[in-house]
Amino acid sequence: MEQLEDHFPLEDCSIITTASDSNAGLRIVCCVCGVSIQPNPSYRCKPCLEQEYDIHSDIPKEVTIYFCRGCDRFLEPPSQWIIATPESKEMLSLCLKKLRGLDKVHLVSTKFIQTEAHSRRIKLNLVVEKEVIAGEKVTQSFDVEYIVGHQFCWDCHRVEAKDFWKATLQIRQKVSHKRTYYYLEQLLLKQKIASLASSVKNVSGGLDMFFGSDRDAKKVTEYICSNVICRSSTAKKLISHDMKSNVYNYKFTYCVEIAPICKDSIVLLPPELSRNYAGISRFCIVKRVAKNIMLIDPNTAQIAHVNSLQFFKRPFKELCGAKQLTKFLVMDTEESDVRFFSGQGELSEKYTVCDVWVQRISEIGTDKQMFCRTHLGAHLAIGDIVMGYD
């Protein structure tokens, strides 16, 4: 008993012994409220510890964040503007970054508290944890209120001042049917790349995109060149020059020319390009247009992939486009005797060559039929309706 008094003074707490102490071990009473607890270095129960220690006192309970009404973006200090929808991951990340002192505690959980949409308030409930005395941790919950202030971003200021772009991107494709151009449009919308532009304008032959910074224009240009076969060029124009600080103000223009080739078109390859691809026929069908152009020879099912460097070095044009396709009815199919030769290029595993008898949909009921060879042998059956060139 004398040894225990040295570690647990009786004036601060009392030792409780019961018949079950041999199993449960020693217990003490809290020196504040007298509740029976397991021995700990603080001699206090959890509720008393939480009342004594305010571990979130250094964290502000009211914070201001800024919202641009021109473009519906939030300011992420120091100068970046981001899109953050209510109660999204982006909004949570923005709110937590605005809290000072959060690095001194361990964040256990967070959740948004519902507020009125017109109140310009965002409320966040946080649960934090911190070790106060050796081995003893305190967990506390508190609310933080964010006041949404209004501030125009730099891009919107430029729009209001009629000086709304620092760089422009001109996208062009010189064909009658812009299937590759429309594919690129959907790609930009899906990846939300178009949101980087301050404004977009449809022009004859393509699209003009205007940006508040040269960095954004360059980013979109690089993205387009990595997904669509094209070539790009850059130009800049000096707007002003500060002689004292030696600061130059330029406006940049980026031009992207998409290859005038679309899916399902028939093309005539230059002789040099045909030889480069192991003697593929000069008459080919375009199966896919993306970063490369995929060509297939309908007579042998040989395929070739043409990249942007090869295309613009030896360009070729469409002979027939998708607008000239005609509907045919498959009347009969026959196996084709295809001759292969040594040194032939890559053959398609998806398509096989066959001979077919077809008839125009408009001529059904007559005896006018056509015989042709196609690479769609594995996909055709009698009675199918197909699209072809006449």
C-alpha positions as CSV (number, residue, x, y, z in Angstrom):
1,M,0.0,0.0,0.0
2,E,2.9,2.4,0.8
3,Q,4.4,1.7,-2.7
4,L,1.0,2.6,-4.4
5,E,0.8,5.9,-2.5
6,D,4.1,7.0,-4.1
7,H,2.5,6.6,-7.6
8,F,-1.1,7.5,-6.9
9,P,-1.5,10.1,-4.1
10,L,-4.6,9.5,-2.1
11,E,-5.4,13.2,-1.9
12,D,-6.0,13.3,-5.7
13,C,-7.7,9.9,-6.3
14,S,-8.7,6.8,-4.6
15,I,-8.0,3.2,-5.3
16,I,-11.0,0.9,-5.6
17,T,-10.6,-2.8,-4.9
18,T,-13.3,-5.4,-5.4
19,A,-13.7,-9.1,-5.3
20,S,-13.1,-9.2,-9.0
21,D,-9.9,-7.2,-8.9
22,S,-7.9,-10.3,-9.4
23,N,-9.5,-10.6,-12.9
24,A,-10.1,-7.0,-13.8
25,G,-7.0,-5.4,-12.4
26,L,-6.6,-2.1,-10.5
27,R,-9.1,0.7,-11.0
28,I,-9.0,4.3,-9.9
29,V,-11.5,7.1,-9.7
30,C,-11.3,10.2,-11.9
31,C,-9.7,13.1,-9.9
32,V,-12.3,15.5,-11.3
33,C,-15.7,13.7,-11.4
34,G,-15.0,10.5,-9.4
35,V,-16.0,8.0,-12.0
36,S,-14.3,4.6,-11.9
37,I,-11.7,4.3,-14.7
38,Q,-8.7,2.3,-15.7
39,P,-5.4,3.8,-14.4
40,N,-3.9,6.3,-16.8
41,P,-1.2,9.0,-16.6
42,S,-3.7,11.8,-16.4
43,Y,-5.9,10.3,-13.7
44,R,-8.9,11.6,-15.6
45,C,-11.8,10.1,-17.6
46,K,-12.3,10.8,-21.3
47,P,-15.1,13.4,-20.8
48,C,-13.1,15.3,-18.3
49,L,-10.0,15.3,-20.6
50,E,-12.1,16.6,-23.5
51,Q,-13.5,19.4,-21.3
52,E,-10.0,20.4,-20.1
53,Y,-8.2,20.3,-23.5
54,D,-9.6,22.3,-26.5
55,I,-7.5,20.7,-29.3
56,H,-9.2,22.7,-32.0
57,S,-8.8,26.2,-30.5
58,D,-6.2,27.1,-33.1
59,I,-8.4,26.2,-36.0
60,P,-10.7,29.1,-37.2
61,K,-14.4,28.5,-37.1
62,E,-15.3,31.1,-39.8
63,V,-13.5,31.3,-43.1
64,T,-14.1,33.2,-46.4
65,I,-13.8,31.6,-49.8
66,Y,-14.2,33.5,-53.1
67,F,-16.5,32.6,-56.0
68,C,-16.5,34.1,-59.5
69,R,-20.0,34.7,-60.8
70,G,-18.7,35.2,-64.3
71,C,-17.4,31.6,-64.8
72,D,-18.8,29.8,-61.7
73,R,-15.3,29.0,-60.3
74,F,-13.8,29.1,-56.9
75,L,-10.4,30.7,-56.0
76,E,-7.8,28.2,-54.8
77,P,-5.0,30.4,-53.4
78,P,-2.8,31.9,-54.5
79,S,-4.2,32.4,-58.0
80,Q,-5.8,29.3,-59.4
81,W,-9.5,29.2,-60.1
82,I,-11.2,25.7,-60.1
83,I,-14.6,24.3,-60.7
84,A,-16.1,22.8,-57.5
85,T,-19.7,21.6,-57.3
86,P,-21.5,21.6,-53.9
87,E,-20.4,18.8,-51.5
88,S,-18.0,17.4,-54.1
89,K,-14.4,16.2,-53.5
90,E,-13.1,19.3,-55.1
91,M,-15.2,21.5,-52.7
92,L,-14.0,19.5,-49.7
93,S,-10.4,19.8,-50.7
94,L,-10.7,23.5,-51.2
95,C,-12.4,24.0,-47.7
96,L,-9.7,21.9,-45.9
97,K,-6.9,23.8,-47.6
98,K,-8.3,27.1,-46.2
99,L,-8.1,25.9,-42.6
100,R,-5.0,26.9,-40.7
101,G,-3.8,24.7,-37.8
102,L,-5.2,21.5,-39.2
103,D,-1.7,20.1,-39.5
104,K,-1.4,20.1,-35.6
105,V,-4.2,17.5,-35.2
106,H,-5.2,14.2,-36.8
107,L,-8.3,14.6,-39.0
108,V,-10.6,11.6,-38.4
109,S,-13.7,12.5,-40.5
110,T,-15.5,15.3,-42.3
111,K,-19.0,15.8,-43.6
112,F,-21.0,18.7,-45.1
113,I,-23.9,20.2,-43.2
114,Q,-26.9,21.1,-45.4
115,T,-27.5,24.8,-45.8
116,E,-29.9,27.0,-47.8
117,A,-28.7,27.4,-51.4
118,H,-29.2,31.2,-51.2
119,S,-27.4,31.7,-47.8
120,R,-23.9,31.9,-49.4
121,R,-22.7,29.6,-46.6
122,I,-21.0,26.3,-46.6
123,K,-20.8,24.4,-43.3
124,L,-18.4,21.5,-42.6
125,N,-18.3,19.2,-39.6
126,L,-14.9,17.9,-38.6
127,V,-13.8,15.3,-36.1
128,V,-10.2,15.7,-35.0
129,E,-7.9,13.7,-32.7
130,K,-4.8,14.7,-30.7
131,E,-2.5,13.1,-28.1
132,V,-2.5,15.4,-25.0
133,I,-0.7,13.3,-22.4
134,A,1.6,10.3,-23.1
135,G,-0.7,7.7,-24.7
136,E,-3.9,9.6,-24.0
137,K,-5.8,10.9,-27.1
138,V,-8.7,13.4,-27.1
139,T,-11.3,13.3,-29.9
140,Q,-13.5,16.3,-30.5
141,S,-16.0,17.4,-33.1
142,F,-16.7,21.0,-34.3
143,D,-18.3,22.9,-37.2
144,V,-16.6,25.4,-39.5
145,E,-18.7,28.0,-41.5
146,Y,-17.4,29.2,-44.9
147,I,-18.7,32.5,-46.2
148,V,-18.8,32.6,-50.0
149,G,-17.6,36.0,-51.1
150,H,-17.8,37.3,-54.7
151,Q,-14.7,38.2,-56.7
152,F,-14.2,38.3,-60.4
153,C,-11.4,36.1,-61.7
154,W,-8.7,37.6,-63.9
155,D,-10.1,35.9,-67.0
156,C,-13.6,37.5,-66.5
157,H,-11.9,40.9,-65.8
158,R,-10.3,40.6,-69.3
159,V,-13.7,39.7,-70.8
160,E,-15.3,42.8,-69.3
161,A,-12.5,44.9,-70.5
162,K,-12.8,43.6,-74.1
163,D,-9.3,42.2,-73.8
164,F,-10.5,38.7,-73.1
165,W,-7.8,36.6,-74.6
166,K,-4.1,36.1,-74.3
167,A,-3.9,33.2,-76.7
168,T,-6.2,31.8,-79.4
169,L,-6.3,28.2,-80.9
170,Q,-7.6,27.8,-84.4
171,I,-8.7,24.3,-85.3
172,R,-9.4,23.5,-89.0
173,Q,-10.3,20.6,-91.1
174,K,-10.7,21.1,-94.9
175,V,-13.3,18.5,-95.8
176,S,-16.9,18.5,-96.8
177,H,-17.9,16.2,-93.9
178,K,-16.0,16.8,-90.7
179,R,-16.4,13.5,-89.0
180,T,-12.9,13.6,-87.4
181,Y,-13.6,17.2,-86.3
182,Y,-16.9,16.2,-84.6
183,Y,-15.1,13.3,-82.9
184,L,-12.5,15.8,-81.6
185,E,-15.3,18.1,-80.3
186,Q,-16.9,15.2,-78.3
187,L,-13.4,14.3,-76.9
188,L,-12.8,17.9,-75.7
189,L,-16.2,18.0,-74.0
190,K,-15.9,14.6,-72.4
191,Q,-12.5,15.4,-70.9
192,K,-13.6,18.9,-69.9
193,I,-10.7,20.4,-71.8
194,A,-13.0,23.0,-73.4
195,S,-13.7,24.5,-70.0
196,L,-10.1,26.0,-70.1
197,A,-11.2,28.4,-72.8
198,S,-12.7,31.8,-71.9
199,S,-14.8,31.7,-75.1
200,V,-15.4,29.5,-78.2
201,K,-16.4,30.7,-81.7
202,N,-17.6,28.6,-84.7
203,V,-16.0,29.7,-87.9
204,S,-16.0,28.5,-91.5
205,G,-13.9,25.3,-91.6
206,G,-13.5,24.8,-87.9
207,L,-13.4,26.4,-84.5
208,D,-11.6,29.2,-82.7
209,M,-10.9,28.9,-78.9
210,F,-9.8,31.9,-76.8
211,F,-7.8,31.5,-73.6
212,G,-6.8,33.9,-70.8
213,S,-3.3,32.4,-70.6
214,D,-0.8,31.0,-73.1
215,R,-0.3,27.9,-70.8
216,D,-3.9,26.8,-71.3
217,A,-3.8,27.2,-75.0
218,K,-0.6,25.2,-75.2
219,K,-2.1,22.5,-73.0
220,V,-5.1,22.1,-75.3
221,T,-3.0,22.1,-78.4
222,E,-0.8,19.3,-77.0
223,Y,-3.9,17.3,-76.1
224,I,-5.3,17.6,-79.6
225,C,-2.0,16.5,-81.2
226,S,-1.8,13.5,-79.0
227,N,-5.3,12.2,-79.9
228,V,-6.0,13.3,-83.5
229,I,-3.7,13.1,-86.6
230,C,-2.8,16.8,-87.3
231,R,0.0,19.3,-87.4
232,S,0.4,22.5,-85.5
233,S,2.1,25.9,-85.8
234,T,2.6,28.9,-83.5
235,A,2.8,32.6,-84.0
236,K,3.0,35.6,-81.6
237,K,2.3,39.3,-81.9
238,L,3.8,42.0,-79.7
239,I,1.1,44.1,-78.0
240,S,3.1,46.3,-75.7
241,H,6.5,46.7,-74.1
242,D,7.4,48.3,-70.8
243,M,10.8,49.9,-71.3
244,K,11.4,50.4,-67.6
245,S,10.7,46.9,-66.4
246,N,11.6,45.3,-69.7
247,V,8.3,43.4,-69.8
248,Y,6.9,42.3,-73.1
249,N,3.2,41.6,-73.7
250,Y,2.5,39.1,-76.4
251,K,-0.6,37.5,-77.9
252,F,-0.2,34.0,-79.2
253,T,-1.9,32.1,-82.0
254,Y,-1.9,28.4,-82.3
255,C,-3.1,26.7,-85.5
256,V,-4.0,23.0,-85.7
257,E,-4.7,21.5,-89.1
258,I,-6.5,18.2,-88.9
259,A,-5.7,15.7,-91.7
260,P,-8.5,15.9,-94.3
261,I,-9.3,12.2,-94.0
262,C,-12.4,10.7,-92.3
263,K,-13.5,7.2,-91.4
264,D,-15.0,5.0,-94.1
265,S,-13.5,7.1,-96.9
266,I,-11.7,5.6,-99.9
267,V,-8.2,7.0,-100.5
268,L,-5.6,6.8,-103.2
269,L,-2.1,6.4,-101.7
270,P,1.0,7.9,-103.3
271,P,3.3,5.2,-104.9
272,E,6.1,5.9,-102.4
273,L,3.8,5.4,-99.4
274,S,2.4,2.2,-100.9
275,R,5.9,0.8,-101.2
276,N,6.8,1.8,-97.7
277,Y,3.9,-0.3,-96.3
278,A,5.0,-3.6,-97.9
279,G,3.2,-3.1,-101.2
280,I,-0.3,-2.4,-99.9
281,S,-2.8,-1.5,-102.6
282,R,-3.0,2.2,-103.4
283,F,-6.8,2.0,-103.1
284,C,-7.6,1.6,-99.4
285,I,-10.5,2.2,-97.0
286,V,-10.0,4.3,-93.9
287,K,-11.1,2.2,-90.9
288,R,-10.1,4.6,-88.1
289,V,-8.8,8.1,-87.6
290,A,-7.3,8.9,-84.3
291,K,-3.6,9.6,-83.5
292,N,-2.9,7.5,-86.6
293,I,-4.9,6.7,-89.7
294,M,-5.7,3.0,-90.0
295,L,-6.0,1.8,-93.6
296,I,-7.2,-1.6,-94.9
297,D,-6.9,-3.1,-98.4
298,P,-10.3,-4.6,-99.2
299,N,-8.8,-7.1,-101.6
300,T,-6.3,-8.7,-99.2
301,A,-7.3,-7.4,-95.7
302,Q,-3.7,-6.0,-95.3
303,I,-3.6,-3.1,-92.9
304,A,-1.3,-0.1,-92.4
305,H,-1.0,2.7,-89.8
306,V,0.0,6.1,-91.1
307,N,1.2,8.7,-88.5
308,S,1.1,12.4,-88.8
309,L,4.7,12.7,-89.9
310,Q,4.2,10.2,-92.7
311,F,0.9,11.7,-93.8
312,F,2.0,15.3,-94.1
313,K,5.3,14.3,-95.8
314,R,3.3,12.4,-98.5
315,P,-0.3,13.6,-98.2
316,F,-3.2,11.9,-99.9
317,K,-6.8,12.9,-100.4
318,E,-10.2,11.2,-100.3
319,L,-11.6,9.8,-103.5
320,C,-15.0,9.1,-102.0
321,G,-16.5,10.2,-98.7
322,A,-19.2,9.0,-96.4
323,K,-21.8,11.2,-98.1
324,Q,-21.5,9.0,-101.2
325,L,-22.2,5.7,-99.5
326,T,-25.2,3.7,-100.9
327,K,-27.3,1.0,-99.3
328,F,-27.0,-2.5,-100.8
329,L,-28.6,-5.8,-100.0
330,V,-26.4,-8.9,-99.8
331,M,-27.7,-11.5,-102.2
332,D,-24.9,-14.2,-102.0
333,T,-21.5,-14.7,-100.5
334,E,-18.6,-16.8,-101.7
335,E,-15.1,-17.6,-100.4
336,S,-12.4,-15.6,-102.1
337,D,-9.1,-17.0,-103.4
338,V,-6.7,-14.4,-102.1
339,R,-3.1,-14.6,-103.2
340,F,-0.5,-13.8,-100.7
341,F,3.2,-13.0,-101.4
342,S,6.4,-13.0,-99.4
343,G,7.2,-9.7,-97.6
344,Q,3.5,-8.8,-97.4
345,G,2.6,-6.4,-94.6
346,E,0.4,-7.0,-91.5
347,L,-2.9,-8.8,-92.2
348,S,-6.0,-8.0,-90.2
349,E,-7.2,-10.6,-87.6
350,K,-10.7,-9.1,-87.4
351,Y,-11.5,-8.9,-91.1
352,T,-11.5,-11.6,-93.8
353,V,-11.8,-11.3,-97.6
354,C,-14.8,-12.7,-99.5
355,D,-16.7,-12.2,-102.8
356,V,-20.3,-11.1,-102.6
357,W,-23.2,-10.4,-104.9
358,V,-25.1,-7.3,-103.9
359,Q,-28.1,-5.2,-105.2
360,R,-29.0,-1.6,-104.6
361,I,-32.0,-1.2,-102.2
362,S,-33.6,1.0,-104.8
363,E,-33.4,-1.7,-107.4
364,I,-34.8,-4.6,-105.4
365,G,-37.1,-6.6,-107.6
366,T,-35.0,-6.2,-110.7
367,D,-32.3,-8.5,-112.1
368,K,-29.5,-5.9,-111.6
369,Q,-26.9,-7.3,-109.3
370,M,-23.2,-6.4,-108.7
371,F,-20.3,-8.6,-108.0
372,C,-17.5,-7.3,-105.7
373,R,-14.8,-8.2,-103.2
374,T,-14.9,-7.0,-99.6
375,H,-12.9,-7.3,-96.4
376,L,-16.1,-7.9,-94.4
377,G,-16.4,-11.6,-95.1
378,A,-16.5,-12.6,-91.4
379,H,-19.4,-10.3,-90.7
380,L,-21.7,-10.7,-93.8
381,A,-24.7,-13.0,-94.3
382,I,-27.3,-13.3,-97.0
383,G,-30.0,-10.7,-96.5
384,D,-27.8,-8.2,-94.7
385,I,-28.0,-4.5,-95.6
386,V,-24.6,-2.9,-96.1
387,M,-23.2,0.5,-97.1
388,G,-20.9,0.7,-100.1
389,Y,-19.5,2.8,-102.9
390,D,-20.9,2.5,-106.4
